[in-house]
Amino acid sequence: MRVTVTGATGFLGSYVVDNLIKKGFTLRGTYHTSEKRQALLAKNVEPVYMDLERPETFLNVVKNTDILIHLAAYYTFTGKKNLYYRLNVEATRILAEQALKHGVKRFIYCSSTEAIGPVQNPPGDEETPPNPQFEYGRSKLLAELQIKDLAAKGLSYTIVRPSGLYGPGNVNDVSYWFITSFAKGGFFSKFKIGNGETLIQFAHVDDVAKGFTLVVEKLEKSENQVFILSEDKAYTYNEVYKILSELTGNPPPKYSLTPALAKLLLSFTHAYSLLKGDNNLLLRRSIVDSVTKHRAYSIEKAKKLLGYSPRYSLKEGLRETIEWYRLKGYIKK
């Protein structure tokens, strides 16, 4: 069975590829630069060129493949609305249409729990009415709808919604900024927004990669289904700060800010980040609404149908991740 992975050299993609290799699948992976092509060849993965902005490159991606795992995306919480639509919605629709036309047996799409967004009465699940906060989540939801529309024409699909990813190898992302800011004694190590009792749920990247592998291994049970993948536990921000404090030696935040005051203080960093083109979400006012609304989700469906069983607790996963950041020099030892 031939499996093609788009975004195969990205953070999640590299873990998905490694897990599928361990299971003995014949793999093809997409690349965008010669350096990434070499990375795939080093793993004995057949490299296939792909550019999300050039749909004419999609044909080689869908040819000669049985299962297509679409991970490549325009991933940022501070991007341009037109790019979200073009690269996450339109590109996904075109790729799925090509997959259907050329006989791909399963189109596996990496969405996000951001397609659901904040949950008023946690935990949310696959049936929770979507209420995405960010344009990124809206684009993922719209892409899901495009895929489901194509199912009426015969497309066999699975949609996977990971929660916030973290783990060794993750840089320039929300969890990276949050962890390293705390470890370096930044704003989020000194101040918490609200009372710290809002729920947040993380997913170690290797657990999610194993979830994708289960989808491939259990095609019958996963057909035309949506699955949330995450750790089987949500944490309050106070609990997260306590874990980070134990792992870094820095004390938990001493001061609490009201959302209104936090937005006022972040107005300065918000303006600066816009001026400099800095994508760090922690510098934007929208982070206030994010951390004061619950993001907690049930993984019972994935456990029941796929046998999904995440290995990492947050403390264990953060310990491993912080050690990697220290090793690579992102935070001091």
C-alpha positions as CSV (number, residue, x, y, z in Angstrom):
1,M,0.0,0.0,0.0
2,R,1.5,3.3,-1.1
3,V,1.1,6.3,1.2
4,T,1.8,9.9,0.2
5,V,2.3,12.5,2.9
6,T,2.1,16.2,2.1
7,G,4.1,18.4,4.4
8,A,6.3,15.4,5.1
9,T,9.3,17.4,6.3
10,G,7.4,19.6,8.6
11,F,7.1,19.3,12.4
12,L,4.1,16.9,12.4
13,G,5.0,15.4,9.0
14,S,8.4,14.2,10.0
15,Y,6.8,12.3,13.0
16,V,4.1,10.8,10.8
17,V,6.6,9.7,8.2
18,D,8.8,8.1,10.9
19,N,5.8,6.2,12.4
20,L,4.6,4.9,9.1
21,I,8.2,3.8,8.2
22,K,8.3,1.7,11.4
23,K,5.0,0.1,10.3
24,G,6.5,-0.9,7.0
25,F,4.5,1.3,4.6
26,T,5.9,2.4,1.2
27,L,6.1,6.1,1.4
28,R,6.1,9.2,-0.8
29,G,6.5,12.6,0.7
30,T,6.2,16.1,-0.7
31,Y,9.0,18.7,-0.5
32,H,9.4,22.4,-1.5
33,T,13.2,22.9,-1.4
34,S,16.2,20.8,-2.4
35,E,17.3,20.6,1.3
36,K,13.9,19.0,2.2
37,R,14.2,16.7,-0.7
38,Q,17.5,15.4,0.6
39,A,15.9,14.9,4.1
40,L,13.3,12.6,2.5
41,L,15.9,10.6,0.5
42,A,17.8,10.1,3.7
43,K,14.8,8.2,5.1
44,N,14.2,6.2,1.8
45,V,11.0,8.2,1.2
46,E,10.3,8.9,-2.5
47,P,10.3,12.8,-2.9
48,V,7.5,14.5,-4.8
49,Y,7.6,18.2,-5.4
50,M,4.6,20.2,-4.3
51,D,3.8,23.9,-4.0
52,L,0.4,24.8,-2.4
53,E,0.4,28.0,-4.4
54,R,0.8,26.0,-7.7
55,P,-2.1,23.5,-8.1
56,E,-0.5,22.2,-11.3
57,T,2.0,20.4,-9.0
58,F,-0.8,18.4,-7.4
59,L,-1.1,15.8,-10.1
60,N,2.2,14.1,-9.3
61,V,1.1,14.0,-5.7
62,V,-2.0,12.0,-6.2
63,K,-0.7,9.7,-8.9
64,N,0.4,6.2,-7.9
65,T,-0.8,6.5,-4.4
66,D,-3.4,4.6,-2.4
67,I,-3.6,6.8,0.6
68,L,-3.0,10.6,0.7
69,I,-2.3,12.2,4.1
70,H,-2.6,16.0,3.6
71,L,-0.7,17.8,6.3
72,A,0.7,20.8,4.3
73,A,-1.0,24.0,5.2
74,Y,-0.7,27.8,5.8
75,Y,-0.2,27.5,9.5
76,T,-0.1,30.7,11.5
77,F,-2.5,32.5,13.7
78,T,-1.5,36.0,12.5
79,G,-1.6,35.5,8.8
80,K,-3.5,37.0,5.8
81,K,-7.1,36.1,5.2
82,N,-6.7,35.6,1.5
83,L,-3.8,33.2,2.0
84,Y,-5.8,31.2,4.5
85,Y,-8.5,30.7,1.9
86,R,-6.3,30.1,-1.0
87,L,-3.8,27.7,0.6
88,N,-5.9,26.0,3.2
89,V,-9.4,25.9,1.6
90,E,-9.0,26.1,-2.2
91,A,-5.8,24.1,-2.3
92,T,-7.3,21.3,-0.2
93,R,-10.4,21.2,-2.4
94,I,-8.3,21.0,-5.6
95,L,-6.1,18.3,-4.1
96,A,-9.1,16.3,-2.9
97,E,-10.7,16.6,-6.3
98,Q,-7.5,15.3,-8.0
99,A,-7.4,12.5,-5.4
100,L,-10.9,11.4,-6.3
101,K,-10.3,11.7,-10.0
102,H,-7.1,9.5,-9.9
103,G,-8.4,6.8,-7.7
104,V,-6.9,7.6,-4.3
105,K,-8.6,5.2,-1.9
106,R,-8.5,7.5,1.2
107,F,-8.0,11.2,1.6
108,I,-6.8,11.8,5.2
109,Y,-7.0,15.5,6.1
110,C,-5.2,17.2,9.0
111,S,-7.6,19.7,10.4
112,S,-7.4,21.1,13.9
113,T,-9.4,21.5,17.1
114,E,-9.2,25.2,16.1
115,A,-12.0,24.3,13.6
116,I,-14.1,23.8,16.7
117,G,-12.6,26.7,18.6
118,P,-13.4,27.6,22.2
119,V,-15.8,25.3,24.1
120,Q,-18.5,26.8,26.4
121,N,-19.3,23.5,28.2
122,P,-16.1,21.4,28.0
123,P,-15.2,18.9,26.9
124,G,-16.1,19.4,23.3
125,D,-16.2,16.5,20.8
126,E,-16.6,15.8,17.1
127,E,-20.3,16.9,17.3
128,T,-19.7,20.2,19.1
129,P,-21.0,23.1,16.9
130,P,-18.0,24.9,15.6
131,N,-17.1,28.4,16.8
132,P,-13.6,29.1,15.5
133,Q,-11.9,32.1,17.0
134,F,-9.0,32.6,14.5
135,E,-9.0,32.7,10.7
136,Y,-6.7,29.7,10.7
137,G,-9.5,27.6,12.4
138,R,-12.1,29.0,10.1
139,S,-10.1,28.0,7.1
140,K,-9.7,24.5,8.5
141,L,-13.4,24.2,9.0
142,L,-14.1,25.4,5.5
143,A,-11.7,22.8,4.1
144,E,-13.5,20.1,6.1
145,L,-16.8,21.1,4.5
146,Q,-15.2,21.0,1.0
147,I,-14.0,17.5,1.7
148,K,-17.4,16.3,3.0
149,D,-19.1,17.8,-0.1
150,L,-16.8,15.6,-2.3
151,A,-17.8,12.5,-0.3
152,A,-21.2,12.7,-2.1
153,K,-19.2,12.2,-5.3
154,G,-17.4,9.2,-4.0
155,L,-14.4,10.6,-2.0
156,S,-13.4,8.4,0.9
157,Y,-12.1,10.6,3.6
158,T,-10.9,10.8,7.2
159,I,-10.6,14.2,9.1
160,V,-8.2,14.4,12.0
161,R,-8.3,17.3,14.4
162,P,-5.2,17.5,16.7
163,S,-5.2,19.9,19.6
164,G,-2.3,22.2,20.3
165,L,0.9,20.3,19.3
166,Y,4.2,20.4,21.1
167,G,7.3,18.3,21.3
168,P,11.0,18.1,20.3
169,G,11.5,19.8,16.9
170,N,8.7,22.4,17.4
171,V,9.9,26.0,16.9
172,N,8.2,29.3,16.0
173,D,4.8,28.1,17.1
174,V,2.5,28.9,20.0
175,S,3.7,26.2,22.3
176,Y,7.3,27.0,21.5
177,W,6.8,30.7,22.3
178,F,4.8,29.9,25.5
179,I,7.4,27.4,26.8
180,T,10.5,29.3,26.0
181,S,9.0,32.6,27.2
182,F,8.3,31.0,30.6
183,A,11.7,29.4,30.8
184,K,13.4,32.7,29.9
185,G,11.4,34.7,32.5
186,G,9.3,36.5,30.0
187,F,5.9,38.1,30.3
188,F,4.0,34.8,30.7
189,S,6.3,33.7,33.6
190,K,5.4,36.9,35.6
191,F,1.7,37.5,34.7
192,K,-1.3,35.3,34.1
193,I,-4.4,36.5,32.4
194,G,-7.6,36.0,34.5
195,N,-7.7,33.5,37.3
196,G,-5.8,30.8,35.6
197,E,-8.6,28.3,35.7
198,T,-9.3,28.2,32.0
199,L,-8.8,24.8,30.5
200,I,-6.3,24.1,27.8
201,Q,-5.4,20.7,26.1
202,F,-2.1,19.8,24.5
203,A,-1.1,16.9,22.3
204,H,2.4,15.5,22.0
205,V,3.4,15.3,18.4
206,D,4.4,11.6,18.5
207,D,1.0,10.6,20.0
208,V,-0.7,12.5,17.2
209,A,1.5,10.8,14.6
210,K,0.6,7.4,16.0
211,G,-3.0,8.4,15.7
212,F,-2.6,9.1,12.0
213,T,-0.9,5.7,11.6
214,L,-4.0,4.1,13.3
215,V,-6.2,5.8,10.7
216,V,-4.2,4.2,7.9
217,E,-4.2,0.8,9.6
218,K,-7.9,0.9,10.3
219,L,-9.3,2.2,7.0
220,E,-12.7,0.5,7.4
221,K,-13.4,2.0,10.9
222,S,-12.0,5.4,10.0
223,E,-13.9,5.9,6.7
224,N,-15.8,9.2,6.5
225,Q,-15.1,9.9,10.1
226,V,-13.8,12.9,12.1
227,F,-11.4,12.3,15.0
228,I,-10.0,14.5,17.7
229,L,-6.5,13.6,18.8
230,S,-4.9,14.9,21.9
231,E,-3.8,13.9,25.4
232,D,-6.7,12.4,27.4
233,K,-6.7,15.2,29.9
234,A,-7.2,19.0,29.9
235,Y,-5.3,21.2,32.3
236,T,-6.0,24.6,33.9
237,Y,-3.4,27.2,33.1
238,N,-2.5,27.2,36.8
239,E,-1.7,23.5,36.5
240,V,0.4,24.1,33.3
241,Y,2.3,26.9,35.1
242,K,3.0,24.6,38.1
243,I,4.4,21.9,35.7
244,L,6.6,24.4,33.9
245,S,7.8,25.8,37.2
246,E,8.9,22.3,38.4
247,L,10.7,21.7,35.1
248,T,12.4,25.0,34.7
249,G,13.0,26.2,38.3
250,N,11.1,29.4,37.6
251,P,8.3,30.3,39.9
252,P,4.7,30.4,38.6
253,P,3.2,33.8,37.7
254,K,2.9,36.0,40.7
255,Y,0.5,38.6,39.3
256,S,-2.9,38.3,37.7
257,L,-4.2,40.7,35.1
258,T,-7.8,41.3,34.1
259,P,-8.5,40.6,30.4
260,A,-9.1,44.4,29.9
261,L,-5.8,45.3,31.5
262,A,-3.9,42.6,29.6
263,K,-5.2,43.9,26.3
264,L,-4.2,47.4,27.2
265,L,-0.6,46.3,28.1
266,L,-0.4,44.1,25.0
267,S,-1.4,47.0,22.7
268,F,2.2,48.1,22.6
269,T,3.6,44.6,21.7
270,H,0.7,44.2,19.3
271,A,1.7,47.3,17.4
272,Y,5.4,46.4,17.5
273,S,4.7,42.9,16.1
274,L,2.6,44.3,13.3
275,L,5.3,46.8,12.4
276,K,8.1,44.1,12.5
277,G,6.0,41.3,10.9
278,D,6.5,39.2,14.0
279,N,4.1,36.2,14.0
280,N,4.4,35.5,17.7
281,L,0.8,35.2,18.9
282,L,1.8,35.9,22.5
283,L,2.5,39.5,21.4
284,R,-1.0,40.0,20.0
285,R,-4.1,41.2,21.8
286,S,-6.0,38.2,20.5
287,I,-4.1,35.9,22.9
288,V,-6.2,37.4,25.7
289,D,-9.4,36.0,24.3
290,S,-7.7,32.7,23.6
291,V,-6.4,32.0,27.1
292,T,-9.6,33.1,28.8
293,K,-11.8,30.6,27.0
294,H,-11.8,26.8,27.4
295,R,-10.1,24.6,24.8
296,A,-10.8,21.1,26.2
297,Y,-11.9,18.2,24.0
298,S,-12.9,14.5,24.3
299,I,-10.9,11.8,22.5
300,E,-13.3,9.0,23.3
301,K,-14.3,8.5,19.7
302,A,-10.6,7.9,18.6
303,K,-10.1,5.6,21.6
304,K,-13.2,3.6,20.8
305,L,-12.9,3.3,17.0
306,L,-9.1,3.4,16.5
307,G,-7.7,2.1,19.8
308,Y,-6.0,5.5,20.2
309,S,-4.1,5.7,23.5
310,P,-1.8,8.7,24.0
311,R,1.4,7.8,25.8
312,Y,2.6,11.2,27.0
313,S,1.3,13.1,30.0
314,L,1.9,16.8,29.8
315,K,4.6,16.8,32.4
316,E,6.5,13.9,30.7
317,G,6.2,15.6,27.3
318,L,7.2,19.0,28.5
319,R,10.2,17.5,30.2
320,E,11.4,15.9,27.0
321,T,10.6,19.1,25.0
322,I,12.4,21.4,27.4
323,E,15.5,19.1,27.3
324,W,15.5,19.4,23.5
325,Y,15.2,23.2,23.7
326,R,18.2,23.3,26.0
327,L,20.2,20.9,23.9
328,K,19.5,23.1,20.8
329,G,20.2,26.4,22.6
330,Y,16.7,27.8,22.5
331,I,16.8,28.1,26.3
332,K,19.7,28.2,28.6
333,K,20.8,25.0,30.4
